[in-house]
Amino acid sequence: MSLRSTGSVLVVSLWSLTVVLGQNGWNVTYSTQSICALKGSTVEMSCSYTFPSGTVTSTFWFTRKDADWNPVNLSDDPDYRGRVTYRSDEKNRHTLIITDLRESDSAEYKFILITDQPGRRWFVIPGVTLYVTGLQVDVTGGDIKTLTCNTTCPLTGNPTYIWYKNGQQIDESSPHQYKDPVYSKCEDSFSCSVKGHEDPHSPTVCVQSVYCSRVTYTQRRICVLKGSSVDIFCTYVGRYYVTSSLWFSPKQSGRWRDKLIPEDLTTDPGYAGRVEYPDQGRRKYRGLFTLRITDLREEDSAEYRFTFKTDKFEWGHSLPGTSLTVTDLQVKMTPATVTEGQNVTLTCITSCPLTDNPTYIWYKKTVTSIKASGQSYSITNIRSEDSGEYYCEVRNGRGSMNSSALMVTVAGKQTSVLTASVEITVVVLVLILCLSGFIWFRRKNDSKSPSSDKRNTINTEDNGQNFHPDPNRDTYTALNMRTRSPDYDTLESVHPGTNSDMYSSLNMTTRSPDYDTLKSVRPLSDTNTQINTEPSDYEN
């Protein structure tokens, strides 16, 4: 196991042991079987996995199952809210990160892999066992006492321990025992921490009796909303009355006249008019001391410590106090863009888990009634009328605050590019077919007109032989002459019979001697209209 720094927290990672479990191509390789981590620190545990086929649809870690025996994703578990982060890479390596560890986080953590193959949900037992431990100073011996900084599980990697006496750092040592002898009549208090990660220090203990001077902070971490107010408490217990006290922040040490001597927050221009000590001026050797900051700003995020003076000694400045985080309130929408018919989740997010058991309430502008409660608000099968501005309200013992509104715009269902291309192609083909049919029909009709159909002419032989219409011809068109030569005055109007087709009759009453050679026309054999003549007039 090794200890490494991430910001101001302790990250514990182990890689000395590899566990490979699985079957039929399914394998999960854990980096270790167990981890021992300090309370208040950050831990990382990781694994890599392989699977035979399909696509991974979901991966997460869990410690328990719900009533239906389904694993509960740690990121959805209320006990881990705001403290869990997942990290993965392209090599199928997945890492779980838990911050601000609590002793209740001690559990077995299992990784689950879900693919798109039916029934192919896989997890491995056992997983990684996490032990969360605090630091405790144990006092042993007779007249000369021995101080030991102990944990409930072994921290390997040879960490360096820091020792505090009456709130002031006095020593560093690699062994977990304080190197100097401590006599039994000592009225001082002691505490220890791990170097580089002093925040999760041990509780302060007395060597001789319970009446030594001690300062205990009620909350080690506080997360509050921007614009609200906060009260930070600590309790002093000792033999001597407090003559003066103040609160300070090491973050502001750059403004101090002497960086080793803390200055009162009430004199800091950055806190002007926003800091007060409700119980200042009271002489007491036991009780609560309070720091109140109003109209909180994000730059107020810092560590705050308490120090005091008595007639006999001064409390030190080194022992970590309470860390304050000031967060804004925002609404996040998943997915980022919304199409009608989708499921949408709105989440009220902060940069840290809010203290004091907050209550979340959801509103939609222009709607007076409450839409929902809870940190997340889900809308199933969203419709266009669901469009609008949504915001969340957070209520706790310190008051209430509204987030800025998020505009939710629901777009209509979009047709895919492929579908649109197919539809356009079909329309174009239909238009082409219709146009082709129209042109073909037009040409067919035009082919039947007198000016274009050569079949509509009456052919005779130049040698004066009998005229025989072609029986295979379809339609013969009658000539409608608007003007004519006097030579055609003998022609009469055509009146086809009921059974006739489209052949016109010639009724010759007179003729020129030039036509004496014409003989009688033989009647047609089919139902076509005959050319009627008078036999006596057409005989030679």
C-alpha positions in Angstrom: 0.0 0.0 0.0 1.1 3.6 -0.5 0.0 7.0 0.7 0.0 9.9 -1.8 -1.4 13.4 -1.8 -4.4 14.7 -3.8 -5.0 18.3 -2.8 -5.3 18.3 1.0 -6.6 14.8 1.5 -5.1 11.4 1.9 -5.4 9.0 -1.0 -4.7 5.4 -0.2 -4.0 3.0 -3.1 -2.9 -0.6 -3.0 -1.4 -2.6 -5.9 0.6 -5.3 -4.2 -2.0 -8.0 -4.8 -3.9 -8.9 -7.9 -7.2 -10.8 -7.8 -8.5 -12.3 -11.1 -11.9 -13.9 -11.0 -14.3 -14.9 -13.8 -15.3 -17.6 -16.3 -16.0 -18.1 -19.9 -14.1 -15.1 -21.1 -15.4 -12.8 -18.3 -12.6 -11.6 -16.1 -12.4 -8.8 -13.5 -8.9 -8.0 -12.1 -8.9 -6.1 -8.8 -5.8 -4.2 -7.9 -6.1 -5.4 -4.3 -8.3 -7.3 -1.9 -8.3 -4.9 1.0 -7.5 -1.2 1.7 -7.0 0.6 5.0 -7.8 4.3 4.8 -8.0 7.2 7.2 -11.3 8.7 8.2 -11.8 12.0 6.4 -9.3 11.1 3.6 -9.8 10.0 0.0 -9.5 6.5 -1.3 -9.1 5.0 -4.8 -9.8 1.4 -5.7 -9.6 0.1 -9.3 -10.0 -2.9 -11.5 -9.7 -3.9 -15.1 -12.0 -6.2 -17.0 -12.5 -8.3 -20.1 -15.6 -9.8 -21.7 -16.2 -12.2 -24.6 -18.6 -10.2 -26.8 -21.0 -7.4 -27.0 -20.8 -3.8 -26.0 -20.5 -2.4 -22.5 -23.7 -0.5 -21.6 -23.0 0.3 -17.9 -20.3 -0.1 -15.3 -20.4 0.9 -11.6 -19.5 -0.1 -8.1 -21.9 -1.1 -5.3 -21.9 -2.4 -1.8 -25.6 -3.4 -1.3 -28.7 -4.4 -3.3 -32.2 -3.0 -3.2 -35.4 -4.9 -2.3 -35.5 -6.5 -5.8 -31.9 -7.7 -5.4 -30.6 -5.2 -7.9 -27.2 -3.7 -7.1 -27.4 0.0 -6.0 -25.0 2.2 -7.9 -22.8 4.0 -5.3 -23.3 7.3 -7.1 -27.1 6.9 -6.5 -26.7 5.8 -2.9 -27.8 8.6 -0.5 -25.0 7.6 2.0 -22.4 8.4 -0.7 -24.1 11.4 -2.3 -21.6 13.9 -3.5 -18.6 11.8 -2.4 -18.3 9.3 -5.3 -16.5 9.7 -8.6 -15.8 7.2 -11.4 -12.9 7.3 -13.7 -12.3 5.0 -16.7 -9.9 4.7 -19.6 -9.7 3.0 -23.0 -8.0 0.0 -21.6 -11.1 -1.2 -19.7 -9.7 0.1 -16.4 -12.2 1.5 -14.0 -11.5 3.4 -10.8 -13.7 4.3 -7.9 -12.9 7.4 -5.8 -14.5 8.1 -2.5 -13.9 11.4 -0.7 -14.4 12.4 3.0 -14.3 8.9 4.2 -16.5 7.9 7.1 -16.1 4.9 9.4 -19.5 3.7 8.1 -17.9 3.4 4.6 -16.1 0.3 5.8 -17.6 -2.4 3.5 -16.9 -4.7 0.6 -17.0 -2.9 -2.8 -17.9 -4.9 -5.9 -17.6 -3.9 -9.6 -20.4 -4.7 -12.0 -20.2 -4.9 -15.7 -23.4 -4.8 -17.9 -23.3 -5.5 -21.7 -25.9 -5.5 -24.4 -26.0 -9.3 -24.5 -29.2 -10.7 -22.9 -28.6 -11.8 -19.4 -24.9 -10.9 -19.5 -24.7 -8.9 -16.3 -21.6 -9.8 -14.4 -20.0 -9.0 -11.1 -17.3 -10.7 -9.0 -17.4 -11.8 -5.4 -15.3 -11.1 -3.4 -14.6 -7.5 -4.3 -12.4 -5.0 -2.5 -12.7 -4.7 1.3 -12.3 -1.2 2.6 -11.5 -0.5 6.3 -11.8 3.1 7.4 -9.9 4.0 10.5 -9.4 7.1 12.7 -6.3 8.1 14.6 -6.2 7.6 18.3 -3.6 8.6 20.8 -3.1 5.8 23.4 -1.3 6.7 26.7 0.5 3.8 28.5 3.1 3.5 31.3 3.6 4.5 34.9 5.4 7.7 35.9 6.8 8.1 32.5 4.1 7.8 29.8 4.4 6.5 26.3 2.2 8.1 23.6 1.3 6.0 20.6 -0.7 7.1 17.5 -2.8 4.0 16.6 -5.2 2.9 13.9 -7.7 0.0 13.7 -5.9 -1.3 10.6 -2.2 -1.1 9.7 -1.1 1.8 7.5 1.8 0.5 5.6 4.3 2.5 3.5 6.1 4.0 6.6 4.1 7.2 7.1 5.4 10.1 9.1 3.4 11.2 12.1 3.0 14.7 13.5 2.5 15.4 17.2 0.7 18.4 18.7 0.9 19.7 22.3 -1.9 22.1 23.4 -2.8 22.8 19.7 0.8 23.5 18.6 2.9 21.2 16.4 6.0 20.0 18.3 7.4 17.0 16.6 7.6 14.7 13.6 8.5 11.0 13.7 8.4 8.0 11.5 7.5 5.6 14.2 4.0 6.0 15.5 5.2 6.5 19.1 6.1 9.9 20.5 9.9 9.9 21.0 10.1 12.1 24.1 9.1 10.9 27.6 6.0 12.4 29.1 5.7 12.6 32.9 2.5 11.6 34.7 2.0 15.0 36.3 1.8 16.7 32.9 -1.3 18.9 32.4 -0.9 19.2 28.7 -3.0 17.7 25.9 -1.7 15.8 22.9 -2.9 14.9 19.4 -1.4 13.3 16.3 -1.9 13.2 12.5 -0.2 11.9 9.3 2.3 14.3 7.7 0.9 16.0 4.6 -2.6 15.1 5.6 -3.1 16.8 8.9 -6.8 17.4 8.5 -7.9 14.0 9.9 -6.0 14.3 13.2 -6.7 12.4 16.3 -8.9 13.6 19.1 -7.0 15.6 21.8 -6.3 13.5 24.9 -5.0 14.3 28.4 -2.0 12.6 29.9 -2.8 13.1 33.6 -6.5 13.7 33.9 -9.6 14.8 32.1 -9.0 18.4 33.2 -6.3 19.3 30.7 -7.0 22.0 28.1 -8.7 20.8 25.0 -10.4 22.2 22.0 -12.8 20.1 20.0 -14.5 21.3 16.8 -18.2 20.2 16.4 -17.9 19.7 12.6 -14.7 19.1 10.7 -16.3 19.9 7.4 -19.3 22.2 6.5 -20.8 22.8 3.1 -23.2 25.7 2.8 -24.9 27.8 0.1 -23.6 31.0 -1.3 -25.4 34.0 0.1 -26.4 32.2 3.3 -24.9 32.3 6.8 -23.0 29.8 8.8 -22.1 29.1 12.5 -18.9 27.3 13.2 -18.6 25.8 16.8 -15.8 24.5 19.0 -15.8 23.5 22.6 -13.1 24.4 25.1 -12.5 22.4 28.2 -9.7 23.3 30.7 -8.6 24.4 34.2 -8.2 28.1 33.4 -10.5 30.9 32.4 -10.3 32.2 28.8 -9.1 35.8 28.9 -9.2 36.5 25.2 -10.0 34.5 22.0 -10.3 34.9 18.3 -11.0 33.0 15.1 -8.6 33.1 12.1 -8.1 31.5 8.7 -4.6 30.3 7.6 -5.7 31.2 4.1 -5.4 34.8 5.1 -1.9 34.6 6.5 -0.6 36.6 3.5 -2.3 39.6 4.9 -0.9 39.3 8.5 1.8 41.6 9.7 3.6 38.5 11.0 2.8 35.2 9.3 3.4 33.3 12.5 0.9 35.4 14.5 -2.7 34.9 13.4 -4.9 38.0 13.1 -8.6 38.3 14.1 -11.1 37.8 11.3 -13.1 40.8 12.5 -10.2 43.0 11.4 -9.8 41.4 7.9 -11.2 43.8 5.2 -12.5 40.8 3.2 -14.9 40.0 6.1 -15.8 43.5 7.1 -19.3 43.6 8.5 -19.8 39.9 8.0 -18.1 38.3 11.0 -19.2 38.2 14.6 -18.6 36.2 17.8 -22.0 35.8 19.5 -20.5 34.6 22.8 -17.4 36.9 22.9 -16.6 38.6 26.3 -17.7 35.8 28.4 -15.0 34.4 30.8 -15.3 30.7 30.9 -13.2 27.6 31.3 -15.7 25.3 29.7 -18.2 25.8 26.9 -19.0 26.6 23.3 -17.3 29.3 21.2 -19.0 30.4 17.9 -17.9 32.0 14.7 -20.7 33.4 12.6 -20.2 34.5 9.0 -23.0 36.1 7.0 -23.6 36.8 3.3 -21.2 34.0 2.4 -19.1 34.2 -0.8 -17.4 31.4 -2.6 -14.0 33.0 -1.7 -14.9 32.4 2.0 -14.2 28.7 1.4 -11.3 28.0 3.8 -10.2 26.4 7.0 -11.1 28.3 10.2 -9.4 27.8 13.6 -9.9 29.0 17.1 -7.3 30.2 19.6 -7.4 31.7 23.0 -5.3 32.9 25.9 -5.5 32.3 29.7 -3.5 33.6 32.6 -1.3 30.5 32.4 -0.8 29.7 28.7 -1.9 30.3 25.1 -3.5 27.7 22.9 -1.5 26.9 19.7 -2.3 27.7 16.1 -1.3 24.5 14.3 -4.1 22.0 15.1 -6.5 21.9 12.1 -10.0 23.3 12.7 -13.2 23.3 10.5 -13.1 23.4 6.7 -15.8 25.5 5.1 -16.9 25.1 1.5 -19.3 27.7 0.0 -21.1 26.5 -3.1 -23.4 27.9 -5.7 -26.6 26.1 -6.7 -27.1 25.1 -10.3 -29.5 23.0 -12.4 -28.1 20.3 -14.7 -30.1 18.7 -17.4 -29.5 15.2 -18.8 -29.4 14.8 -21.7 -28.1 18.3 -22.6 -30.5 18.6 -25.6 -34.0 17.3 -25.5 -36.2 15.9 -28.2 -39.9 15.2 -27.8 -40.6 11.7 -26.4 -37.3 11.5 -24.4 -36.9 11.0 -20.7 -35.2 14.0 -19.0 -33.6 14.4 -15.6 -33.0 17.7 -13.9 -30.5 17.7 -11.0 -29.9 20.3 -8.4 -26.1 20.2 -8.0 -23.6 21.7 -5.6 -19.8 21.5 -5.4 -20.1 19.6 -2.1 -22.7 17.7 -0.2 -24.8 20.2 1.8 -25.0 19.7 5.5 -28.0 20.1 7.8 -30.2 17.6 5.8 -31.4 19.9 3.0 -34.8 19.6 1.3 -35.0 20.1 -2.5 -38.1 21.5 -4.2 -38.7 22.0 -7.9 -40.6 24.7 -9.6 -41.5 25.8 -13.2 -41.8 29.5 -13.9 -45.3 30.6 -14.6 -46.6 27.6 -12.6 -47.4 28.3 -9.0 -47.7 24.7 -7.8 -44.7 22.6 -6.8 -43.5 20.3 -9.6 -41.6 17.8 -7.5 -39.3 17.3 -4.5 -35.9 15.7 -4.2 -32.4 16.5 -5.6 -33.4 15.2 -9.0 -36.6 15.7 -11.0 -37.4 13.3 -13.8 -39.8 14.0 -16.7 -40.8 10.9 -18.8 -41.9 11.1 -22.4 -41.3 14.9 -22.4 -43.6 17.0 -24.6 -43.4 20.4 -26.2 -45.7 21.8 -23.6 -43.1 20.9 -20.9 -40.8 23.5 -22.4 -40.0 26.3 -20.0 -37.7 27.6 -17.2 -37.1 25.3 -14.2 -35.3 26.0 -10.9 -34.8 24.3 -7.6 -35.1 25.6 -4.1 -33.0 24.3 -1.2 -34.3 24.5 2.4 -32.4 23.7 5.5 -32.0 24.9 9.1 -30.0 28.0 7.8 -32.8 29.2 5.5 -33.6 28.7 1.8 -32.1 29.5 -1.6 -33.2 29.3 -5.2 -31.0 28.3 -8.1 -30.9 30.2 -11.3 -33.5 29.1 -13.8 -32.6 26.6 -16.6 -34.5 27.0 -19.9 -35.7 23.6 -21.2 -36.5 23.6 -24.9 -38.2 20.5 -26.3 -37.5 20.1 -30.0 -39.8 18.2 -32.3 -38.9 14.7 -33.4 -36.3 14.8 -36.1 -36.2 12.6 -39.2 -32.9 11.0 -39.8 -30.8 12.0 -42.8 -31.2 8.5 -44.3 -35.0 8.6 -44.0 -35.2 12.1 -45.4 -33.0 11.0 -48.4 -35.2 8.0 -49.1 -38.3 10.1 -49.0 -36.9 12.7 -51.3 -35.8 10.0 -53.8 -39.2 8.4 -53.8 -40.8 11.8 -54.5 -38.4 12.5 -57.4 -39.1 9.0 -58.9 -42.8 9.5 -58.7 -42.5 12.9 -60.4 -40.3 11.4 -63.1 -42.8 8.6 -63.7 -45.7 11.0 -63.8 -43.9 13.2 -66.3 -42.9 10.3 -68.5 -46.5 9.0 -68.5 -47.8 12.4 -69.4 -45.3 12.8 -72.3 -46.1 9.3 -73.6 -49.8 10.0 -73.5 -49.4 13.3 -75.2 -47.3 11.8 -77.9 -49.8 9.0 -78.5 -52.6 11.5 -78.9 -50.5 13.6 -81.2 -49.7 10.5 -83.3 -53.5 10.1 -84.0 -53.9 13.7 -85.4 -54.4 14.2 -89.2 -51.2 16.2 -89.5 -49.0 13.5 -88.1 -50.7 10.1 -88.9 -49.7 8.9 -92.3 -52.4 6.2 -92.0 -55.1 8.9 -92.4 -54.3 9.5 -96.1 -56.3 7.8 -98.9 -53.8 6.2 -101.3 -54.7 5.5 -104.9 -52.7 4.0 -107.6 -51.6 6.2 -110.4 -52.6 3.6 -112.9 -56.2 4.0 -112.1 -56.8 0.6 -110.6 -59.6 0.0 -108.0 -59.1 1.5 -104.6 -58.9 -1.0 -101.8 -58.6 0.3 -98.2 -56.3 -1.6 -96.0 -58.5 -3.7 -93.6 -55.6 -3.6 -91.0 -55.8 0.1 -90.6 -57.4 1.4 -87.4 -59.1 4.7 -87.9 -59.6 6.8 -90.9 -60.3 10.5 -90.4 -62.9 12.4 -92.5 -61.7 15.6 -94.1 -63.6 18.7 -93.1 -62.8 21.2 -95.7 -63.6 24.8 -94.8 -62.9 26.0 -98.4 -62.8 24.0 -101.5 -62.5 24.2 -105.2 -65.7 24.2 -107.3 -64.5 20.9 -108.6 -65.6 19.3 -105.3 -69.1 20.7 -105.3 -70.5 17.2 -105.9 -69.2 16.0 -102.5 -71.9 15.7 -99.8 -71.7 15.6 -96.0 -70.8 12.4 -94.4 -73.4 10.6 -92.2 -72.0 7.4 -90.8 -74.4 4.6 -90.0 -74.8 3.1 -86.6 -72.6 0.1 -87.4 -70.0 2.0 -89.4 -66.6 2.8 -88.2 -64.8 5.9 -89.3 -65.0 5.6 -93.1 -66.8 8.3 -95.1 -68.9 7.6 -98.2 -68.6 9.3 -101.6 -71.9 9.9 -103.4 -71.0 10.6 -107.0 -73.8 12.3 -109.0 -71.7 13.5 -111.9 -68.3 12.8 -113.1 -65.8 13.9 -115.6 -65.1 11.9 -118.7 -61.6 11.6 -117.3 -63.0 9.0 -114.8 -64.7 6.7 -117.3 -62.1 4.0 -116.7 -63.2 3.6 -113.0 -65.0 0.4 -112.2 -67.4 -0.4 -109.3 -65.8 -0.6 -105.9 -66.1 -4.0 -104.2 -67.9 -3.8 -100.8 -65.6 -4.2 -97.8 -65.6 -7.5 -96.1 -65.6 -6.3 -92.5 -67.7 -3.9 -90.6 -65.9 -0.8 -91.9 -68.0 1.8 -93.6 -68.4 1.1 -97.4 -67.7 3.5 -100.2 -71.1 3.7 -101.9 -71.4 4.3 -105.7 -74.0 4.0 -108.4 -73.1 1.0 -110.6 -74.5 2.4 -113.7 -72.5 5.5 -113.6 -69.2 3.8 -112.9 -69.3 1.1 -115.5 -67.2 1.4 -118.7 
